[in-house]
Amino acid sequence: MAEGGRVVAAVQDLFFVARIRETADYEALFGAVAGVAPRPTVLAFTTHALASRTKPLHARCDRVVTKETLTAELGLILRGALR
């Protein structure tokens, strides 16, 4: 990872969602990001099945991707985030 760089992941997964909810919810996450200057890039992951449910959060993200896009572009996305 680049010096001083950070990658934050918010995952809706049965194994991890309970742990994430223990420490922060989406409003806390977006509030923390909004308070940082310059604001970090927010990449969100959703599925086609969840897209309508997550739609209200999409405007607060720089990019929203599906599993297929994330899988295909993960290397490029991470390299871009660490520049």
N, CA and C of each residue as an Amber inpcrd file, in Angstrom:
protein
   249
   0.8380000  -1.1700000   0.0000000   0.0000000   0.0000000   0.0000000
   0.8850000   1.2360000   0.0000000   0.4420000   2.2520000  -0.7000000
   1.1960000   3.4940000  -0.7610000   1.2650000   4.1210000   0.6220000
   2.3300000   4.8010000   0.8890000   2.5070000   5.4370000   2.1780000
   1.3710000   6.4060000   2.4320000   0.7300000   6.2860000   3.5830000
  -0.3670000   7.1700000   3.9440000  -1.6840000   6.8040000   3.2790000
  -1.7070000   5.7990000   2.4050000  -2.9350000   5.4190000   1.7200000
  -3.7860000   4.5070000   2.5730000  -5.1030000   4.5500000   2.3470000
  -6.0050000   3.6820000   3.0830000  -7.0540000   3.1370000   2.1350000
  -7.4500000   1.9320000   2.3790000  -8.5660000   1.3210000   1.6760000
  -9.5670000   0.9110000   2.7360000 -10.8100000   1.3480000   2.6060000
 -11.8660000   1.0140000   3.5490000 -12.9030000   0.2010000   2.8020000
 -13.2980000  -0.9130000   3.3600000 -14.3020000  -1.7740000   2.7160000
 -15.5300000  -1.8860000   3.5960000 -16.6900000  -1.6400000   3.0210000
 -17.9650000  -1.8820000   3.6860000 -18.6250000  -3.0130000   2.9160000
 -18.8470000  -4.1210000   3.5790000 -19.2740000  -5.3450000   2.9140000
 -20.6150000  -5.8060000   3.4580000 -21.5510000  -6.0950000   2.5700000
 -22.7990000  -6.7070000   3.0140000 -22.6810000  -8.1950000   2.7210000
 -22.1840000  -8.9080000   3.6780000 -21.9170000 -10.3300000   3.5540000
 -22.3320000 -10.9630000   4.8720000 -22.9570000 -12.1060000   4.8280000
 -23.4590000 -12.7250000   6.0470000 -22.3810000 -12.9390000   7.1000000
 -21.1610000 -13.2050000   6.6800000 -20.0900000 -13.4320000   7.6420000
 -19.5560000 -12.1440000   8.2640000 -19.6270000 -11.0470000   7.5350000
 -18.9940000  -9.8140000   7.9930000 -19.9680000  -8.7100000   8.3970000
 -21.2180000  -8.7550000   7.9410000 -22.1280000  -7.6460000   8.1910000
 -22.3750000  -7.4320000   9.6830000 -22.4740000  -8.4890000  10.4710000
 -22.6900000  -8.3280000  11.9090000 -21.5070000  -7.6230000  12.5610000
 -20.3190000  -7.9790000  12.1680000 -19.1140000  -7.3490000  12.7320000
 -19.0280000  -5.8700000  12.3410000 -19.3450000  -5.5690000  11.0850000
 -19.3210000  -4.1810000  10.6230000 -20.3640000  -3.3640000  11.3730000
 -21.5570000  -3.9150000  11.5410000 -22.6190000  -3.1880000  12.2460000
 -22.2730000  -2.9230000  13.7030000 -21.4280000  -3.7580000  14.2940000
 -20.9880000  -3.5240000  15.6740000 -20.1860000  -2.2310000  15.7850000
 -19.4700000  -1.8800000  14.7320000 -18.5580000  -0.7420000  14.8250000
 -19.0350000   0.4930000  14.0750000 -19.8580000   0.3550000  13.0320000
 -20.3140000   1.5230000  12.2760000 -21.4710000   1.1180000  11.3590000
 -22.3600000   2.0670000  11.0400000 -23.3800000   1.8530000  10.0130000
 -23.0520000   2.7590000   8.8370000 -23.8680000   2.7150000   7.8090000
 -23.5810000   3.4760000   6.5970000 -23.5520000   4.9830000   6.8400000
 -24.4590000   5.4990000   7.6620000 -24.4600000   6.9400000   7.9380000
 -23.1580000   7.3710000   8.6150000 -22.6780000   6.5630000   9.5350000
 -21.4080000   6.8830000  10.1960000 -20.2620000   6.8410000   9.1910000
 -20.2960000   5.8670000   8.2930000 -19.2540000   5.7490000   7.2770000
 -19.2380000   6.9720000   6.3640000 -20.4110000   7.3260000   5.8250000
 -20.4650000   8.4850000   4.9280000 -20.1780000   9.7840000   5.6740000
 -20.5840000   9.8730000   6.9340000 -20.2750000  11.0570000   7.7310000
 -18.7810000  11.2110000   7.9520000 -18.1010000  10.1110000   8.2120000
 -16.6530000  10.1510000   8.4190000 -15.9280000  10.5410000   7.1400000
 -16.3730000  10.0380000   6.0190000 -15.7460000  10.3500000   4.7360000
 -15.9680000  11.8230000   4.3770000 -17.1630000  12.3230000   4.6650000
 -17.4820000  13.7170000   4.3430000 -16.6320000  14.6960000   5.1430000
 -16.1870000  14.2800000   6.3280000 -15.4050000  15.1580000   7.1750000
 -13.9230000  15.1920000   6.8530000 -13.4880000  14.4930000   5.8360000
 -12.0740000  14.4090000   5.4800000 -11.8070000  15.2640000   4.2460000
 -10.7380000  16.0500000   4.3100000 -10.3680000  16.8590000   3.1410000
  -8.9510000  16.4960000   2.7370000  -8.6880000  16.1890000   1.4940000
  -9.6880000  16.0110000   0.4420000 -10.4560000  14.7070000   0.6650000
 -11.7230000  14.7200000   0.2460000 -12.5950000  13.5730000   0.4360000
 -12.0730000  12.3720000  -0.3370000 -11.9610000  11.2120000   0.3370000
 -11.4980000  10.0110000  -0.3560000 -12.5280000   9.5380000  -1.3840000
 -12.0550000   8.8370000  -2.3730000 -12.9380000   8.2400000  -3.3650000
 -13.7270000   7.1140000  -2.7110000 -15.0200000   7.0880000  -2.9750000
 -15.8840000   6.0440000  -2.4130000 -16.3190000   5.1210000  -3.5430000
 -15.8770000   3.8790000  -3.4700000 -16.2680000   2.8310000  -4.4060000
 -17.2070000   1.9010000  -3.6530000 -18.4010000   1.7260000  -4.1770000
 -19.3900000   0.8680000  -3.5210000 -19.6280000  -0.3790000  -4.3520000
 -19.9470000  -1.4510000  -3.6680000 -20.2500000  -2.7270000  -4.3080000
 -21.7070000  -3.0580000  -4.0200000 -22.4290000  -3.4930000  -5.0260000
 -23.7860000  -3.9870000  -4.8470000 -23.9960000  -5.1530000  -5.8000000
 -25.1010000  -5.8000000  -5.6390000 -25.4670000  -6.8680000  -6.5650000
 -26.6700000  -6.3960000  -7.3720000 -26.9580000  -7.0690000  -8.4620000
 -28.1400000  -6.7100000  -9.2490000 -29.3970000  -6.8550000  -8.3880000
 -29.4190000  -7.8620000  -7.5410000 -30.5800000  -8.0970000  -6.6840000
 -30.7610000  -7.0040000  -5.6300000 -29.6580000  -6.4250000  -5.1560000
 -29.7250000  -5.3910000  -4.1120000 -29.6950000  -3.9700000  -4.6580000
 -29.5380000  -3.8010000  -5.9450000 -29.3480000  -2.4660000  -6.5230000
 -30.4800000  -1.5010000  -6.1830000 -31.7140000  -1.9450000  -6.2220000
 -32.8170000  -1.0350000  -5.9010000 -32.8220000  -0.6670000  -4.4220000
 -32.4220000  -1.5950000  -3.5680000 -32.3750000  -1.3120000  -2.1320000
 -31.2080000  -0.3940000  -1.7630000 -30.0990000  -0.4940000  -2.4840000
 -28.9370000   0.3450000  -2.1790000 -28.9450000   1.6600000  -2.9550000
 -29.8710000   1.8270000  -3.8950000 -29.9280000   3.0170000  -4.7630000
 -29.8520000   4.3410000  -3.9990000 -30.5260000   4.5030000  -2.8540000
 -30.4290000   5.7830000  -2.1320000 -28.9970000   6.1580000  -1.7150000
 -28.1130000   5.1820000  -1.6220000 -26.7290000   5.4500000  -1.2310000
 -25.8250000   5.7360000  -2.4210000 -26.2560000   5.4010000  -3.6230000
 -25.4020000   5.5230000  -4.8010000 -24.9240000   6.9500000  -5.0540000
 -25.7650000   7.9250000  -4.8270000 -25.3820000   9.3200000  -5.0750000
 -24.2520000   9.7810000  -4.1540000 -24.0620000   9.1020000  -3.0490000
 -23.0030000   9.4690000  -2.1050000 -21.6820000   8.7740000  -2.4160000
 -21.6700000   7.9990000  -3.4890000 -20.4870000   7.2500000  -3.8940000
 -19.9500000   7.8020000  -5.2090000 -18.6570000   7.6440000  -5.4230000
 -18.0670000   8.0480000  -6.6920000 -18.3490000   7.0220000  -7.7850000
 -18.4550000   5.7690000  -7.3760000 -18.7230000   4.7010000  -8.3360000
 -19.3590000   3.5350000  -7.6080000 -20.3300000   2.9250000  -8.2470000
 -20.9890000   1.7250000  -7.7140000 -20.8010000   0.6240000  -8.7440000
 -20.3070000  -0.5160000  -8.2990000 -20.0280000  -1.6230000  -9.2130000
 -20.7230000  -2.8940000  -8.7400000 -20.9060000  -3.8060000  -9.6740000
 -21.4390000  -5.1300000  -9.3590000 -20.2760000  -6.1060000  -9.1960000
 -20.6090000  -7.3210000  -8.7980000 -19.5830000  -8.3440000  -8.5980000
 -18.7810000  -8.5810000  -9.8750000 -19.4620000  -8.6050000 -11.0000000
 -18.7740000  -8.8660000 -12.2610000 -17.7420000  -7.7790000 -12.5620000
 -18.1350000  -6.5170000 -12.3850000 -17.2160000  -5.4040000 -12.6280000
 -16.0810000  -5.4100000 -11.6160000 -16.4120000  -5.6430000 -10.3550000
 -15.3790000  -5.6710000  -9.3190000 -14.3660000  -6.7720000  -9.5990000
 -14.8510000  -7.9350000  -9.9830000 -13.9560000  -9.0490000 -10.2950000
 -13.0610000  -8.7310000 -11.4850000 -13.6570000  -8.1630000 -12.5250000
 -12.9020000  -7.8790000 -13.7440000 -11.8940000  -6.7440000 -13.5560000
 -12.2290000  -5.7570000 -12.7250000 -11.4080000  -4.5440000 -12.6300000
 -10.7010000  -4.3610000 -11.2960000 -10.7290000  -5.3520000 -10.4250000
 -10.1840000  -5.1660000  -9.0830000  -8.7360000  -4.6900000  -9.0800000
  -7.8890000  -5.2870000  -9.8810000  -6.4890000  -4.8550000  -9.9380000
  -6.3550000  -3.3990000 -10.3330000  -7.0690000  -2.9890000 -11.3540000
  -7.0340000  -1.5870000 -11.8010000  -7.5910000  -0.6480000 -10.7400000
  -8.6850000  -1.0570000 -10.1160000  -9.3020000  -0.2250000  -9.0740000
  -8.3390000  -0.0070000  -7.9160000  -7.7150000  -1.0790000  -7.4390000
  -6.7880000  -0.9500000  -6.3100000  -5.5430000  -0.1410000  -6.6810000
  -5.0010000  -0.3700000  -7.8680000  -3.8350000   0.4210000  -8.2910000
  -4.1990000   1.8990000  -8.3830000  -5.3730000   2.2040000  -8.8990000
  -5.8290000   3.5940000  -8.9920000  -6.0290000   4.2200000  -7.6220000
  -6.5360000   3.4500000  -6.6640000  -6.7810000   3.9660000  -5.3160000
  -5.4970000   4.2570000  -4.5560000  -4.4290000   3.5700000  -4.9130000
  -3.1710000   3.7230000  -4.1850000  -2.2210000   4.7280000  -4.8020000
  -2.6550000   5.3960000  -5.8530000  -1.8030000   6.4290000  -6.4610000
  -1.8150000   7.6900000  -5.6800000
